[in-house]
């Protein structure tokens, strides 16, 4: 899954049976994504920051579910993710805006949800938040998008009465 300029692109592979060849699909949504999707993706930012070792955890690091992300995370965005086989883990993809407007692209190491070594104690939370984001991705692929309409660039002139001129 990739999000660029508020447009969603998804690539996925389907294999109906073990002996059937896999089929790969790519879909891009022409409409801007719904704010619910961007909100769900924002919930992955704290994980991106920890897994990519960009920030260290503090006592007030994790925001409540309903609140917006604290200012600590303003420089970071999630631009996509890649699911492991059978949705058993994820690689998060994001960006950090640097001073001067430059951008640092970030890719986390693959994080398994069955983290038996306990390398990432928030793997269950990451899995839950990723499944919620994935539900929004699926809704977007089924047509859930931002309701917007293109406004006229210029004011439309009032309709003038039609006059018929006959040239002789």
C-alpha positions as CSV (number, residue, x, y, z in Angstrom):
1,X,0.0,0.0,0.0
2,X,1.3,3.4,-0.9
3,X,-0.2,6.9,-0.4
4,X,1.1,9.8,-2.5
5,X,-0.6,13.2,-3.0
6,X,-3.7,11.8,-1.2
7,X,-4.1,9.0,-3.8
8,X,-4.0,5.4,-2.8
9,X,-2.1,2.7,-4.7
10,X,-2.3,-1.0,-3.7
11,X,-0.5,-4.0,-5.1
12,X,-1.4,-7.4,-4.0
13,X,-1.0,-11.0,-5.0
14,X,-3.7,-13.6,-5.1
15,X,-3.2,-17.4,-5.2
16,X,-6.5,-19.3,-5.2
17,X,-5.0,-22.7,-4.6
18,X,-1.5,-23.9,-3.7
19,X,-0.9,-25.4,-7.2
20,X,-2.3,-22.3,-9.1
21,X,0.1,-19.6,-10.2
22,X,0.0,-16.4,-8.2
23,X,-1.7,-13.4,-9.9
24,X,-0.5,-9.9,-9.1
25,X,-2.9,-6.9,-9.2
26,X,-2.3,-3.1,-8.8
27,X,-5.1,-0.6,-8.1
28,X,-4.9,3.2,-7.9
29,X,-7.8,5.3,-6.6
30,X,-8.4,8.4,-8.7
31,X,-10.2,10.2,-5.8
32,X,-8.5,11.6,-2.8
33,X,-8.6,9.2,0.2
34,X,-11.1,9.6,3.0
35,X,-9.8,11.3,6.2
36,X,-10.6,8.1,8.1
37,X,-7.7,6.4,6.2
38,X,-5.2,9.2,6.9
39,X,-6.2,9.1,10.6
40,X,-5.7,5.3,10.7
41,X,-2.3,5.7,9.0
42,X,-1.3,8.4,11.5
43,X,-1.8,5.9,14.3
44,X,1.2,3.9,12.8
45,X,3.6,6.9,13.1
46,X,4.7,6.2,16.7
47,X,5.6,2.6,15.6
48,X,7.5,4.0,12.6
49,X,9.5,6.3,14.9
50,X,10.4,3.5,17.3
51,X,11.1,0.8,14.7
52,X,13.3,3.2,12.6
53,X,15.0,4.4,15.8
54,X,14.0,8.0,15.1
55,X,12.5,8.8,18.6
56,X,12.8,7.2,22.0
57,X,9.8,6.3,24.0
58,X,8.8,8.6,26.9
59,X,6.0,8.2,29.5
60,X,3.6,10.3,27.4
61,X,4.7,8.9,24.0
62,X,1.5,7.0,23.1
63,X,-1.5,9.2,22.2
64,X,-5.0,8.2,23.2
65,X,-7.0,6.5,20.4
66,X,-9.3,9.5,19.8
67,X,-6.8,12.3,20.0
68,X,-4.6,13.6,17.2
69,X,-0.9,12.9,17.3
70,X,1.2,15.1,19.6
71,X,3.6,17.7,18.2
72,X,6.4,15.2,18.8
73,X,5.3,13.4,15.6
74,X,4.6,16.4,13.4
75,X,7.7,15.8,11.2
76,X,6.7,12.2,10.4
77,X,4.2,10.7,8.0
78,X,3.3,7.1,6.9
79,X,3.4,6.8,3.1
80,X,2.8,3.1,2.9
81,X,3.3,-0.4,4.3
82,X,4.1,-3.8,3.0
83,X,2.4,-6.8,4.6
84,X,4.2,-10.1,5.1
85,X,2.9,-13.4,3.7
86,X,-0.4,-14.3,5.4
87,X,-0.4,-10.9,7.1
88,X,2.1,-12.2,9.6
89,X,4.1,-9.0,9.8
90,X,4.7,-5.6,8.3
91,X,7.3,-3.2,7.0
92,X,6.3,0.5,7.5
93,X,7.3,3.1,5.0
94,X,7.3,6.8,5.9
95,X,9.0,10.2,5.8
96,X,10.5,12.6,8.1
97,X,10.6,16.3,7.1
98,X,14.0,17.8,7.8
99,X,14.9,21.4,8.4
100,X,15.0,23.3,5.1
101,X,12.1,21.3,3.7
102,X,14.1,18.3,2.7
103,X,12.7,14.8,3.3
104,X,14.2,11.7,4.8
105,X,12.6,8.5,3.5
106,X,12.2,5.8,6.2
107,X,11.7,2.1,5.9
108,X,11.4,0.0,9.1
109,X,12.9,-3.5,9.4
110,X,10.2,-6.2,8.9
111,X,8.3,-6.6,12.1
112,X,6.7,-10.0,12.7
113,X,3.5,-9.9,14.8
114,X,4.5,-13.2,16.4
115,X,7.6,-11.7,17.9
116,X,8.8,-14.5,20.1
117,X,12.1,-12.9,21.0
118,X,10.2,-9.8,22.3
119,X,12.3,-7.4,20.3
120,X,9.4,-5.1,19.8
121,X,7.0,-5.1,22.8
122,X,4.3,-3.3,20.9
123,X,3.9,-5.9,18.1
124,X,0.3,-6.7,19.2
125,X,-0.7,-3.0,19.2
126,X,1.0,-2.6,15.8
127,X,-1.0,-5.5,14.5
128,X,-4.3,-4.1,15.8
129,X,-3.7,-0.7,14.4
130,X,-2.5,-2.1,11.1
131,X,-5.6,-4.2,10.7
132,X,-7.7,-1.1,11.4
133,X,-5.7,0.8,8.7
134,X,-6.1,-2.2,6.3
135,X,-9.9,-2.1,6.8
136,X,-9.8,1.6,5.7
137,X,-7.6,0.6,2.7
138,X,-10.2,-2.0,1.7
139,X,-13.0,0.5,2.1
140,X,-11.1,3.0,-0.1
141,X,-10.7,0.3,-2.8
142,X,-14.5,-0.2,-2.6
143,X,-15.1,3.5,-3.2
144,X,-14.9,5.3,0.2
145,X,-13.2,8.6,-0.6
146,X,-13.4,12.3,0.2
147,X,-16.5,14.0,-0.9
148,X,-15.4,17.1,-2.8
149,X,-16.4,18.9,-5.8
150,X,-14.4,21.1,-8.2
151,X,-15.3,24.7,-7.7
152,X,-15.3,27.1,-10.6
153,X,-12.1,29.1,-11.1
154,X,-13.9,32.2,-12.2
155,X,-17.3,33.6,-11.4
156,X,-19.7,32.6,-14.1
157,X,-21.2,35.7,-15.9
158,X,-24.9,36.1,-15.6
159,X,-26.8,34.9,-18.6
160,X,-27.3,37.7,-21.0
161,X,-30.5,37.9,-23.0
162,X,-30.0,36.4,-26.5
163,X,-30.1,38.8,-29.4
164,X,-30.3,37.8,-32.9
165,X,-28.5,40.1,-35.3
166,X,-29.1,39.8,-39.0
167,X,-26.4,41.1,-41.3
168,X,-27.5,42.5,-44.7
